Amino acid sequence: MGRHTDKVGDAFPRAPSQEEWDRMGQEERDRVVATLPNEVTYEEMAMPEGDDHQEPKLLAREALRGYFKRRGRKAYVGSELPVYYPAERRFAPDLLVVLDVENHRRKKWLVSHEGHGLDWVMEIHAGGDRKKDAEYNVSRYARLGIPEYFIFDGGGLALEGYRLATPDARVYTRMESRNGRFTSEVLGLDLQVEGEDVRFWAGNAPLLVSEEFIERLEDQTMTLQRRAQEESRRADEESRRADEAERRFKELEAELARLKKSQG
């Protein structure tokens, strides 16, 4: 998201350098946190790209939030949140994850204030020039020390993954997929393109979003309902057979009694 030329970027707010931050008192730090803008401007934003951009982002965010919540692990999963690294031009990734931090609502991510940079980023490209995502961000995110970066091309339905080989590396190594899947060591999950979106996997189990959970529960409910109806039908049939057997027994018993009486 956003333009990438240094000339344009220099015009926008930046967070203080880490040295400046370290020299500040708490009151001054609070003032910096309060005054840094909570949104990016129209000039920084890319042109709207429609559902091909929005849907994969929203589904991925929901899947990841649900995954960490079910595991009981602290993690912040955000979307298009203004991010301020020390003395760097702000940016707002399509999707970001920071592990082992409190998951409360935020208006921006100020690295010096949070005490933690981003752990994982995904940008979703749906059309136009890929240079920002595929060149500029690959260089910039590596330089900032973001451990993993993924690009999902919604138009070409392709996925790319990049990883810092070591914590001190500042150039990405491109990941290789295995049978169409990429492994995120940061998230502990696999990713692959499925249909028009990105599917996350925990081992052999896909991460489901709420709509898929509902569909699965509806299918399970219908299956149980059909099974209950079948069991009820079988019970009715067994009851009918038992009644028929009892009726036949009584008839035979009566016939036997009649024969004995006639012979006596």
C-alpha positions in Angstrom: 0.0 0.0 0.0 1.3 3.5 -0.8 3.7 5.2 -3.1 7.4 4.6 -2.6 9.5 7.4 -4.0 11.8 9.0 -1.4 10.8 12.4 -2.7 7.2 11.9 -1.9 8.0 10.0 1.3 10.1 12.8 2.8 7.0 15.0 2.9 5.2 12.8 5.4 5.6 12.5 9.2 8.2 10.2 10.7 8.8 8.9 14.1 11.9 10.1 16.1 15.1 8.2 15.7 15.7 5.6 18.5 18.4 7.9 19.9 16.0 10.8 20.1 13.4 8.6 21.7 15.8 7.3 24.3 16.6 10.9 25.3 13.0 11.8 25.8 11.1 11.8 29.1 7.8 10.0 29.5 5.7 13.2 29.0 7.5 13.9 25.7 7.1 10.4 24.5 3.4 10.4 25.3 3.1 13.6 23.3 4.9 12.0 20.3 2.6 9.0 20.5 -0.5 11.2 20.6 0.5 13.6 17.8 1.8 11.2 15.1 -1.1 10.8 12.6 -3.3 7.7 12.9 -3.9 7.5 9.2 -2.1 7.7 5.9 -3.0 10.4 3.4 -4.6 10.0 0.0 -1.3 10.9 -1.6 0.4 7.9 0.1 -2.3 5.4 -0.8 -2.5 3.2 -3.8 -5.5 3.3 -6.0 -8.5 1.2 -4.8 -8.3 -2.3 -6.3 -11.8 -3.6 -5.4 -12.7 -7.1 -4.1 -9.6 -8.7 -5.5 -7.6 -6.7 -3.0 -10.1 -6.5 -0.1 -11.4 -10.1 0.2 -8.1 -12.0 0.5 -6.9 -9.5 3.1 -10.1 -9.7 5.2 -10.2 -13.5 5.0 -6.5 -13.9 5.9 -6.9 -11.5 8.9 -9.9 -13.4 10.2 -8.2 -16.7 9.8 -5.1 -15.6 11.6 -7.0 -13.9 14.4 -9.1 -17.0 15.0 -6.0 -19.2 15.0 -4.1 -17.3 17.6 -7.2 -16.9 19.8 -8.0 -20.6 19.8 -4.3 -21.3 20.7 -4.4 -18.9 23.5 -1.4 -17.1 22.2 -1.0 -13.3 22.4 -0.7 -11.8 18.9 -1.7 -8.7 17.2 -3.1 -9.0 13.7 -3.7 -5.7 11.9 -4.6 -4.4 8.5 -3.5 -1.2 6.9 -2.3 0.2 10.2 0.1 3.1 10.0 3.5 1.8 11.1 6.3 4.1 12.4 9.9 2.7 12.5 12.4 5.1 14.1 13.3 7.9 11.6 11.6 6.0 8.8 8.8 7.1 6.5 5.6 5.5 7.7 3.9 2.7 5.8 0.7 0.7 6.2 0.9 -3.0 5.2 -2.1 -4.8 3.9 -1.7 -7.4 6.7 0.7 -7.5 9.6 1.4 -9.8 12.6 3.3 -9.1 15.8 3.6 -12.0 18.1 3.6 -12.2 21.9 2.0 -8.7 22.4 -1.3 -7.7 23.8 -4.2 -7.9 21.3 -6.0 -4.6 21.8 -7.2 -2.1 19.3 -4.6 0.3 18.0 -4.6 3.3 15.7 -1.0 3.1 14.8 2.1 1.0 15.5 5.0 3.0 16.8 7.9 0.7 17.2 9.8 2.6 19.8 6.6 2.9 21.9 5.6 -0.8 21.5 9.1 -2.0 22.0 8.7 -4.4 19.0 8.9 -4.3 15.3 6.7 -6.3 12.9 7.2 -10.0 12.7 5.3 -10.8 9.6 3.8 -8.8 6.7 1.7 -9.6 3.6 1.0 -7.3 0.8 -1.8 -8.1 -1.7 -1.4 -7.0 -5.2 -4.5 -6.9 -7.4 -3.5 -4.8 -10.4 -1.2 -2.1 -11.7 2.5 -1.7 -11.2 4.1 -4.5 -9.0 7.3 -2.5 -8.4 6.3 -1.3 -4.9 5.5 -4.7 -3.5 7.9 -6.8 -5.5 11.0 -4.6 -5.4 10.8 -1.6 -3.1 9.1 -3.4 -0.2 11.3 -6.5 -0.6 14.3 -4.2 0.0 12.8 -2.0 2.6 11.1 -4.6 4.8 14.4 -6.6 4.9 16.3 -3.5 5.8 13.9 -2.9 8.7 14.5 -6.4 10.0 10.9 -7.8 9.4 11.6 -11.5 9.5 9.1 -12.6 6.8 7.3 -11.0 3.9 4.7 -12.5 1.6 3.2 -11.1 -1.6 -0.1 -12.4 -2.9 -0.8 -11.6 -6.5 -4.6 -11.6 -6.6 -4.6 -11.1 -10.4 -2.1 -13.8 -11.3 -3.1 -16.0 -8.3 0.5 -16.4 -7.2 2.3 -16.3 -3.9 5.8 -15.2 -3.1 7.6 -15.6 0.2 10.8 -13.9 1.6 12.6 -14.6 4.8 15.6 -13.2 6.7 18.1 -16.1 6.9 19.3 -14.9 10.3 18.1 -12.3 12.7 21.0 -10.0 11.7 20.4 -10.4 7.9 19.1 -7.3 6.1 18.6 -8.9 2.7 15.8 -11.4 2.1 16.2 -14.9 0.9 13.4 -16.0 -1.4 11.4 -19.0 -0.2 10.8 -22.1 -2.3 7.4 -23.7 -2.2 6.7 -27.4 -1.8 3.7 -28.6 -3.8 2.4 -25.1 -3.9 2.8 -24.5 -0.2 5.1 -22.0 1.6 6.1 -22.5 5.2 6.0 -19.5 7.5 8.5 -20.2 10.3 7.3 -17.1 12.1 3.6 -18.1 12.2 4.2 -21.8 12.3 1.8 -22.2 9.4 1.8 -23.1 5.8 0.3 -20.9 3.1 -1.0 -21.6 -0.4 -3.2 -20.1 -3.0 -6.7 -21.6 -3.0 -9.2 -20.3 -5.5 -8.9 -16.5 -5.4 -7.5 -16.3 -1.8 -4.7 -17.5 0.4 -5.3 -20.5 2.6 -3.4 -21.0 5.8 -2.8 -24.5 7.2 -1.8 -25.8 10.6 -0.3 -29.2 9.6 -3.0 -30.9 7.6 -5.8 -28.8 9.1 -7.0 -25.7 7.1 -7.7 -22.5 9.1 -11.3 -21.8 8.6 -13.1 -18.4 8.7 -16.5 -17.9 10.4 -18.5 -18.5 7.2 -16.7 -21.8 6.7 -17.2 -22.8 10.3 -20.9 -22.1 9.9 -21.1 -24.1 6.7 -19.3 -27.0 8.3 -21.6 -26.9 11.4 -24.6 -26.7 9.1 -23.3 -29.8 7.2 -22.7 -31.6 10.5 -26.1 -30.6 11.8 -27.8 -31.9 8.6 -25.8 -35.1 8.8 -26.8 -35.7 12.4 -30.4 -34.8 11.6 -30.5 -37.4 8.8 -28.9 -39.9 11.1 -31.5 -39.2 13.8 -34.3 -39.6 11.2 -32.8 -42.8 10.0 -32.5 -44.1 13.5 -36.0 -43.1 14.3 -37.2 -44.8 11.1 -35.3 -48.0 12.1 -36.7 -47.8 15.6 -40.2 -47.5 14.2 -39.6 -50.4 11.9 -38.2 -52.5 14.8 -41.2 -51.5 16.9 -43.6 -52.5 14.1 -41.8 -55.9 13.7 -42.0 -56.5 17.5 -45.7 -55.7 17.5 -46.2 -58.0 14.5 -44.2 -60.8 16.2 -46.2 -60.4 19.4 -49.5 -60.5 17.4 -48.4 -63.6 15.5 -47.3 -65.2 18.8 -50.7 -64.6 20.3 -52.4 -66.0 17.2 -50.3 -69.2 17.4 -50.8 -69.4 21.1 -54.6 -69.2 20.6 -54.5 -71.7 17.8 -52.5 -74.1 19.9 -55.0 -73.8 22.8 -57.9 -74.4 20.3 -56.2 -77.6 19.0 -55.6 -78.9 22.5 -59.2 -78.3 23.5 -60.5 -80.0 20.4 -58.4 -83.1 21.1 -59.4 -83.2 24.8 
